[in-house]
Amino acid sequence: MPVARAGLSVLLIERECASNVGNKVCGNALTSAGVTAISDHVTPPRDTEVVARIVSGSFYAPDGRTGVTLPISGPVLNRLTFGQRLLGDAVSAGAELADGSSCLGWSDRDALRARVRFADGSESEVAARVFIDASGYGSVLTRDGGPNFADTPTRSEVGVAYREIVSLRDPIDEATGAFIVLSPPGAESGYAWLFPMGGRLANVGIGATLDGVDRSLKGTYDDFVESRPELRGAEVVSSGAGMMPLRRPLASLVGDGFMAVGDAGCQAHPLTGGGIASALIAGTMAGEQAVAALSTGAASADALWGYARRYMTGLGAEYAAHEVMKGLVFAMPHDDLMFLWREFDRSGLLVNALRDIRLLPGIGGALKLLAAFARRPRLASRIISTTRAMSAVRHHYEDYPEAPAGLAEWVARGKVLTRHRGMEE
């Protein structure tokens, strides 16, 4: 933790008891690219914190049978072990932990005071020069962070997921047994997944946007499990549900004496809901900016703005572009989607498209793909317009304002861009 390492006083207000920090509902998986990205900010997962290493997996259509290989690798984590180590690193650096405690909201936003209920049931005001909100989706601090935090997610931009850790009847291949089923029955605006956790253990779940759920998600999950022969008869080890943002980051991540990170700042991946890497990266950036600002004696929005600009012009631009891709993925007919996925896979451009945030990576790749779409002109048109929109959105985020004074004009340009994208599509 950069703030504690700098010798500043840090209080971690944590709802869970200390021994349970890190144990949360999650897919628990990181891509290899994600591991590389977080390595510049924190010590990456150690071997003792990894339960499986995926080399590739399968991506299926809603029927659960038609699919392609998804050549994306990475570790599956023991989230509790990983979280405990990160917590230990923070405490060792000098942070004080108030576990079993909850932030109830601002008691005086202008004076930077928040109300906290501690583990013994007592309530008290906590004052700080900087608050860094990493409390997840629906945080009471970010919601009232100031006029620049009015950009709240809609129901179509919020995901809900149900997940179980299960023990299968038979071991599943750790390297190649992972799979994702897009838009399974009952979760058409999301996907179901299985990630191996070593031996017979697997992380299995299903998620969708709030506006796409019209029945019990647990019931939808049970139907999905029944449809998969490898999951029948599995014993449940643990279960739980959670919510996460599935959209671009909040337009502003900074206010006077305040920064939002992780799900509180809508920093999860819009397509997958994955948020481990982005939260770690954003948290480190926010801490570094807090140290820099406090070294000058000021913690105004202007002094903290460097965090917002650093995040938004990098990972924020990538996620905003992927939100445009999300609109394409869940709007097109499933046979078109699987045709598209197969052609990308066949041409060797699938990983590049996801990594470089361009559906048509380079003239050669574009011509190769568009030639395959000769009999699907509407699909070709959608691909071209989505590629253009992704590029425009990414450039818009890379042009994020250098100071809070430019935010209103930047947001206005973004709204014009969104309206134009809607007409184009």
NORLINQUI-V713128 format. One record per residue. N is the residue number from 1. PSI is psi in whole degrees, 0 to 359 (NA if undefined). Layout:
BEGIN
n->{N & N}
psi->{PSI & PSI}
END
This chain:
BEGIN
n->{1 & 2 & 3 & 4 & 5 & 6 & 7 & 8 & 9 & 10 & 11 & 12 & 13 & 14 & 15 & 16 & 17 & 18 & 19 & 20 & 21 & 22 & 23 & 24 & 25 & 26 & 27 & 28 & 29 & 30 & 31 & 32 & 33 & 34 & 35 & 36 & 37 & 38 & 39 & 40 & 41 & 42 & 43 & 44 & 45 & 46 & 47 & 48 & 49 & 50 & 51 & 52 & 53 & 54 & 55 & 56 & 57 & 58 & 59 & 60 & 61 & 62 & 63 & 64 & 65 & 66 & 67 & 68 & 69 & 70 & 71 & 72 & 73 & 74 & 75 & 76 & 77 & 78 & 79 & 80 & 81 & 82 & 83 & 84 & 85 & 86 & 87 & 88 & 89 & 90 & 91 & 92 & 93 & 94 & 95 & 96 & 97 & 98 & 99 & 100 & 101 & 102 & 103 & 104 & 105 & 106 & 107 & 108 & 109 & 110 & 111 & 112 & 113 & 114 & 115 & 116 & 117 & 118 & 119 & 120 & 121 & 122 & 123 & 124 & 125 & 126 & 127 & 128 & 129 & 130 & 131 & 132 & 133 & 134 & 135 & 136 & 137 & 138 & 139 & 140 & 141 & 142 & 143 & 144 & 145 & 146 & 147 & 148 & 149 & 150 & 151 & 152 & 153 & 154 & 155 & 156 & 157 & 158 & 159 & 160 & 161 & 162 & 163 & 164 & 165 & 166 & 167 & 168 & 169 & 170 & 171 & 172 & 173 & 174 & 175 & 176 & 177 & 178 & 179 & 180 & 181 & 182 & 183 & 184 & 185 & 186 & 187 & 188 & 189 & 190 & 191 & 192 & 193 & 194 & 195 & 196 & 197 & 198 & 199 & 200 & 201 & 202 & 203 & 204 & 205 & 206 & 207 & 208 & 209 & 210 & 211 & 212 & 213 & 214 & 215 & 216 & 217 & 218 & 219 & 220 & 221 & 222 & 223 & 224 & 225 & 226 & 227 & 228 & 229 & 230 & 231 & 232 & 233 & 234 & 235 & 236 & 237 & 238 & 239 & 240 & 241 & 242 & 243 & 244 & 245 & 246 & 247 & 248 & 249 & 250 & 251 & 252 & 253 & 254 & 255 & 256 & 257 & 258 & 259 & 260 & 261 & 262 & 263 & 264 & 265 & 266 & 267 & 268 & 269 & 270 & 271 & 272 & 273 & 274 & 275 & 276 & 277 & 278 & 279 & 280 & 281 & 282 & 283 & 284 & 285 & 286 & 287 & 288 & 289 & 290 & 291 & 292 & 293 & 294 & 295 & 296 & 297 & 298 & 299 & 300 & 301 & 302 & 303 & 304 & 305 & 306 & 307 & 308 & 309 & 310 & 311 & 312 & 313 & 314 & 315 & 316 & 317 & 318 & 319 & 320 & 321 & 322 & 323 & 324 & 325 & 326 & 327 & 328 & 329 & 330 & 331 & 332 & 333 & 334 & 335 & 336 & 337 & 338 & 339 & 340 & 341 & 342 & 343 & 344 & 345 & 346 & 347 & 348 & 349 & 350 & 351 & 352 & 353 & 354 & 355 & 356 & 357 & 358 & 359 & 360 & 361 & 362 & 363 & 364 & 365 & 366 & 367 & 368 & 369 & 370 & 371 & 372 & 373 & 374 & 375 & 376 & 377 & 378 & 379 & 380 & 381 & 382 & 383 & 384 & 385 & 386 & 387 & 388 & 389 & 390 & 391 & 392 & 393 & 394 & 395 & 396 & 397 & 398 & 399 & 400 & 401 & 402 & 403 & 404 & 405 & 406 & 407 & 408 & 409 & 410 & 411 & 412 & 413 & 414 & 415 & 416 & 417 & 418 & 419 & 420 & 421 & 422 & 423 & 424 & 425}
psi->{115 & 328 & 313 & 320 & 334 & 358 & 7 & 155 & 127 & 130 & 119 & 116 & 111 & 126 & 322 & 160 & 155 & 320 & 350 & 4 & 127 & 342 & 95 & 163 & 121 & 158 & 343 & 6 & 146 & 144 & 161 & 323 & 323 & 320 & 316 & 319 & 317 & 342 & 338 & 354 & 321 & 166 & 123 & 169 & 134 & 165 & 324 & 348 & 2 & 128 & 342 & 157 & 113 & 134 & 320 & 168 & 192 & 145 & 117 & 151 & 171 & 336 & 351 & 4 & 318 & 121 & 175 & 162 & 136 & 102 & 58 & 126 & 166 & 171 & 153 & 128 & 153 & 100 & 325 & 312 & 316 & 314 & 321 & 321 & 318 & 319 & 316 & 321 & 318 & 316 & 320 & 330 & 349 & 0 & 144 & 136 & 127 & 88 & 166 & 24 & 155 & 138 & 125 & 351 & 179 & 136 & 331 & 98 & 318 & 326 & 4 & 59 & 134 & 153 & 130 & 135 & 120 & 172 & 330 & 3 & 349 & 154 & 144 & 159 & 140 & 126 & 145 & 158 & 332 & 131 & 130 & 112 & 111 & 37 & 3 & 181 & 139 & 17 & 138 & 336 & 312 & 322 & 324 & 33 & 343 & 180 & 336 & 1 & 29 & 358 & 68 & 145 & 146 & 174 & 330 & 351 & 9 & 130 & 150 & 138 & 148 & 133 & 145 & 143 & 122 & 156 & 115 & 161 & 323 & 147 & 150 & 144 & 120 & 322 & 324 & 6 & 354 & 146 & 158 & 136 & 115 & 138 & 54 & 158 & 129 & 347 & 52 & 337 & 24 & 214 & 164 & 158 & 159 & 124 & 123 & 147 & 21 & 133 & 232 & 356 & 144 & 148 & 113 & 133 & 176 & 142 & 157 & 169 & 156 & 322 & 353 & 5 & 116 & 14 & 182 & 125 & 329 & 319 & 320 & 319 & 315 & 320 & 320 & 314 & 319 & 333 & 350 & 111 & 323 & 346 & 347 & 136 & 6 & 145 & 133 & 125 & 316 & 161 & 163 & 170 & 160 & 168 & 151 & 153 & 145 & 68 & 182 & 161 & 159 & 146 & 325 & 137 & 5 & 141 & 182 & 119 & 24 & 139 & 143 & 135 & 162 & 214 & 332 & 329 & 12 & 55 & 13 & 157 & 127 & 330 & 318 & 338 & 358 & 133 & 5 & 305 & 313 & 323 & 318 & 318 & 311 & 319 & 318 & 316 & 317 & 317 & 317 & 321 & 324 & 317 & 315 & 318 & 314 & 338 & 339 & 355 & 359 & 145 & 37 & 170 & 322 & 318 & 332 & 354 & 334 & 326 & 311 & 314 & 319 & 316 & 313 & 325 & 349 & 264 & 326 & 319 & 320 & 314 & 324 & 320 & 323 & 335 & 324 & 317 & 323 & 319 & 323 & 313 & 316 & 0 & 333 & 152 & 148 & 328 & 326 & 318 & 315 & 325 & 314 & 313 & 318 & 319 & 321 & 317 & 316 & 324 & 356 & 19 & 1 & 308 & 320 & 320 & 319 & 324 & 315 & 356 & 39 & 125 & 333 & 83 & 93 & 156 & 316 & 314 & 321 & 313 & 321 & 317 & 315 & 331 & 325 & 341 & 15 & 326 & 3 & 67 & 326 & 321 & 317 & 319 & 319 & 321 & 316 & 313 & 323 & 320 & 316 & 318 & 320 & 317 & 317 & 318 & 317 & 315 & 325 & 317 & 327 & 343 & 27 & 141 & 150 & 351 & 158 & 332 & 335 & 2 & 315 & 317 & 323 & 317 & 319 & 318 & 325 & 323 & 321 & 318 & 318 & 317 & 318 & 321 & 320 & 321 & 323 & 324 & NA}
END
